Amino acid sequence: MYPYFFDWTYLLLIPAMILSLYAQYMVRSTYSRYSRRTSGSGMTGASMAKMLLQKNGLGNVAVDRVAGEMTDHYDPRDKSLHLSDGVYASDSVAALSIVAHEVGHAVQDAKSYFPLKFRSVLVPVSNWGSTLSIPLFFAGILMSYGPLMDLGIIMFSLAVAFTVITLPVEFNASTRAMVMLNGTGSLAKDELGMARQMLTAAALTYVANTAMSVMQLIRLVVLRNSRND
């Protein structure tokens, strides 16, 4: 039997790790390229956010600035849109693409988009699952206690479920973003193509995260089954 921290099952994670590295490279290189491309509209991320929110009847959603790079997000708890330093005051194609995506999440929330609501429900259980699952599973291996390993797998499955349900949420937000950018004329035709590339690269990171989570779950199941031999 291979030791837990040095066994062949780590090979299962290699394809997902490669995909994750590629996704990170794509999103950062695409963001870097289009953050230097000024949009023809001249709108900043903040002004774009307020305009799109107004057009969707969401003028009550607050727009503020947060520190960091690519830390943009919509918070359904207090109905607020948070834009990073590099997006809030920027008039780049990358910034406006990100803003439209986050407004897409605000629209999802307003329309009670089921995957978004379901993901919100999963947040606390997913946090517990991702924090406790591996320690529980490892403790089960050390004590040769199957039920504890099973509990670790079940808890990790909750974290995996969160990453899986995130996919349709993010893809749908990007689809809504492209419709808004095209419908409002916020970006020129060639800029829309750039925005699509930006959003596609961002979506790939969620695919990579899901792949890594699923393969890690498979790895835990393989390790659990090997303890029955």
C-alpha positions as CSV (number, residue, x, y, z in Angstrom):
1,M,0.0,0.0,0.0
2,Y,1.3,3.4,-0.9
3,P,1.5,6.1,1.9
4,Y,-1.3,8.6,1.7
5,F,0.9,11.5,0.8
6,F,2.8,9.5,-1.8
7,D,0.7,7.3,-3.9
8,W,-0.2,6.7,-7.6
9,T,-3.7,8.3,-7.2
10,Y,-2.0,11.7,-7.4
11,L,-1.6,10.9,-11.1
12,L,-5.4,11.3,-11.4
13,L,-5.0,15.0,-10.6
14,I,-2.4,15.8,-13.3
15,P,-4.8,16.5,-16.2
16,A,-6.9,18.8,-14.0
17,M,-3.8,20.5,-12.8
18,I,-2.6,21.1,-16.3
19,L,-6.0,22.5,-17.3
20,S,-6.0,24.8,-14.2
21,L,-2.6,26.2,-15.1
22,Y,-3.7,26.7,-18.7
23,A,-6.9,28.4,-17.5
24,Q,-5.0,30.8,-15.2
25,Y,-2.6,31.6,-18.0
26,M,-5.4,32.3,-20.5
27,V,-7.4,34.5,-18.2
28,R,-4.4,36.6,-17.0
29,S,-3.0,37.0,-20.5
30,T,-6.4,37.9,-22.0
31,Y,-7.1,40.3,-19.2
32,S,-3.6,41.9,-19.6
33,R,-4.1,42.3,-23.4
34,Y,-7.6,43.8,-23.3
35,S,-7.0,45.9,-20.2
36,R,-4.7,47.9,-22.5
37,R,-7.4,48.3,-25.1
38,T,-9.5,51.4,-24.6
39,S,-13.2,51.0,-25.5
40,G,-14.7,53.3,-28.0
41,S,-17.5,54.3,-25.7
42,G,-15.1,55.8,-23.2
43,M,-17.2,54.6,-20.3
44,T,-15.5,53.6,-17.1
45,G,-16.4,50.4,-15.3
46,A,-18.3,52.3,-12.7
47,S,-20.4,54.3,-15.2
48,M,-21.0,51.2,-17.2
49,A,-22.2,49.3,-14.2
50,K,-24.7,52.0,-13.2
51,M,-26.0,52.3,-16.8
52,L,-26.6,48.6,-17.2
53,L,-28.1,48.3,-13.8
54,Q,-30.5,51.2,-14.6
55,K,-31.5,49.6,-17.9
56,N,-32.3,46.4,-16.0
57,G,-34.4,48.2,-13.4
58,L,-31.8,47.6,-10.7
59,G,-30.9,51.2,-9.8
60,N,-31.1,50.1,-6.1
61,V,-28.0,48.0,-6.5
62,A,-25.0,49.8,-5.0
63,V,-21.7,50.0,-6.9
64,D,-18.5,50.4,-4.9
65,R,-14.8,49.9,-5.2
66,V,-12.7,47.1,-3.6
67,A,-9.0,46.5,-3.4
68,G,-7.2,43.9,-5.4
69,E,-7.0,42.6,-9.0
70,M,-9.9,40.7,-10.5
71,T,-11.7,40.7,-7.2
72,D,-14.9,41.9,-8.8
73,H,-18.1,40.3,-7.6
74,Y,-21.8,40.7,-7.0
75,D,-23.0,40.1,-3.4
76,P,-26.7,38.9,-3.4
77,R,-26.8,39.3,0.4
78,D,-26.8,43.1,0.3
79,K,-27.5,43.6,-3.4
80,S,-24.2,45.3,-4.1
81,L,-21.7,45.2,-7.0
82,H,-18.1,45.4,-6.0
83,L,-15.5,46.4,-8.7
84,S,-11.8,46.0,-8.3
85,D,-9.3,48.9,-8.6
86,G,-8.4,47.9,-12.1
87,V,-12.0,47.9,-13.3
88,Y,-13.9,50.6,-11.4
89,A,-12.2,53.6,-13.1
90,S,-11.0,51.8,-16.2
91,D,-12.5,52.3,-19.7
92,S,-10.8,49.2,-21.2
93,V,-12.6,46.5,-23.0
94,A,-11.6,44.0,-20.3
95,A,-13.0,46.2,-17.6
96,L,-16.4,46.7,-19.3
97,S,-16.6,42.9,-20.1
98,I,-16.1,42.1,-16.4
99,V,-18.6,44.7,-15.3
100,A,-21.3,43.3,-17.7
101,H,-20.6,39.8,-16.3
102,E,-21.1,41.0,-12.7
103,V,-24.3,42.9,-13.7
104,G,-25.4,39.6,-15.2
105,H,-25.3,38.1,-11.7
106,A,-27.3,41.0,-10.4
107,V,-30.0,40.3,-13.0
108,Q,-29.9,36.6,-12.1
109,D,-30.6,37.5,-8.5
110,A,-33.4,39.9,-9.5
111,K,-35.0,37.2,-11.6
112,S,-34.5,34.5,-9.0
113,Y,-32.4,32.4,-11.3
114,F,-32.6,29.0,-9.7
115,P,-28.9,27.8,-10.0
116,L,-27.8,31.1,-8.4
117,K,-30.3,30.6,-5.5
118,F,-29.3,27.0,-5.1
119,R,-25.6,27.9,-5.1
120,S,-26.3,30.5,-2.3
121,V,-27.9,27.7,-0.2
122,L,-24.8,25.5,-0.8
123,V,-22.3,28.2,0.4
124,P,-22.3,27.3,4.1
125,V,-22.3,23.5,3.6
126,S,-19.7,23.8,0.9
127,N,-17.4,25.9,3.2
128,W,-17.7,23.2,5.9
129,G,-17.2,20.5,3.4
130,S,-14.0,22.0,1.9
131,T,-12.6,22.7,5.4
132,L,-13.3,19.4,7.2
133,S,-13.5,16.8,4.5
134,I,-9.8,16.1,4.0
135,P,-8.8,16.1,7.7
136,L,-11.7,13.7,8.4
137,F,-10.7,11.5,5.5
138,F,-7.1,11.5,6.6
139,A,-8.0,10.8,10.2
140,G,-10.1,7.8,9.0
141,I,-7.1,6.4,7.1
142,L,-4.8,6.8,10.2
143,M,-7.4,5.1,12.4
144,S,-8.4,2.6,9.7
145,Y,-12.0,3.6,10.4
146,G,-14.1,3.4,7.2
147,P,-17.1,5.4,8.4
148,L,-14.9,8.4,9.1
149,M,-13.4,8.2,5.6
150,D,-17.0,7.9,4.2
151,L,-18.0,11.1,6.1
152,G,-15.0,12.9,4.6
153,I,-16.0,11.8,1.1
154,I,-19.6,12.9,1.7
155,M,-18.5,16.4,3.0
156,F,-16.1,16.8,0.1
157,S,-19.0,15.9,-2.3
158,L,-20.8,19.0,-1.0
159,A,-17.9,21.2,-2.0
160,V,-17.9,19.5,-5.4
161,A,-21.6,20.1,-5.8
162,F,-20.9,23.8,-5.3
163,T,-18.3,23.9,-8.0
164,V,-20.6,22.0,-10.4
165,I,-23.6,24.3,-9.8
166,T,-21.3,27.3,-10.3
167,L,-20.8,26.4,-14.0
168,P,-24.3,27.3,-15.2
169,V,-24.3,30.4,-13.0
170,E,-21.2,31.7,-14.6
171,F,-22.0,30.7,-18.1
172,N,-25.4,32.3,-17.9
173,A,-24.0,35.5,-16.5
174,S,-21.6,35.7,-19.4
175,T,-24.4,35.1,-21.9
176,R,-26.4,37.9,-20.3
177,A,-23.3,40.1,-20.4
178,M,-22.9,39.6,-24.2
179,V,-26.6,40.4,-24.8
180,M,-26.3,43.6,-22.7
181,L,-23.1,44.8,-24.3
182,N,-24.5,44.1,-27.8
183,G,-28.0,45.5,-27.1
184,T,-26.8,48.7,-25.5
185,G,-24.1,49.4,-28.1
186,S,-21.6,49.7,-25.3
187,L,-18.9,48.0,-27.4
188,A,-18.1,48.2,-31.1
189,K,-18.3,45.0,-33.2
190,D,-14.7,44.2,-32.9
191,E,-14.7,45.0,-29.2
192,L,-17.5,42.5,-28.7
193,G,-15.3,39.8,-30.0
194,M,-12.6,40.8,-27.5
195,A,-15.2,40.8,-24.7
196,R,-16.3,37.3,-25.7
197,Q,-12.7,36.1,-25.5
198,M,-12.3,37.7,-22.1
199,L,-15.4,36.0,-20.8
200,T,-14.6,32.7,-22.3
201,A,-11.1,32.7,-20.7
202,A,-12.7,33.5,-17.3
203,A,-15.2,30.7,-17.8
204,L,-12.4,28.2,-18.4
205,T,-11.1,28.8,-14.8
206,Y,-14.5,27.6,-13.5
207,V,-14.3,24.5,-15.7
208,A,-10.8,23.8,-14.4
209,N,-11.9,24.2,-10.8
210,T,-14.7,21.8,-11.3
211,A,-12.5,19.3,-13.0
212,M,-10.0,19.5,-10.2
213,S,-12.7,19.0,-7.6
214,V,-14.3,16.1,-9.4
215,M,-10.9,14.3,-9.9
216,Q,-10.0,14.9,-6.2
217,L,-13.3,13.3,-5.3
218,I,-12.6,10.3,-7.5
219,R,-9.2,10.1,-5.9
220,L,-10.7,9.9,-2.4
221,V,-13.1,7.2,-3.5
222,V,-10.2,5.2,-5.0
223,L,-8.2,5.5,-1.8
224,R,-11.3,4.5,0.2
225,N,-11.9,1.4,-1.9
226,S,-8.2,0.4,-1.6
227,R,-8.7,0.3,2.2
228,N,-11.2,-2.5,1.7
229,D,-8.6,-4.7,0.0
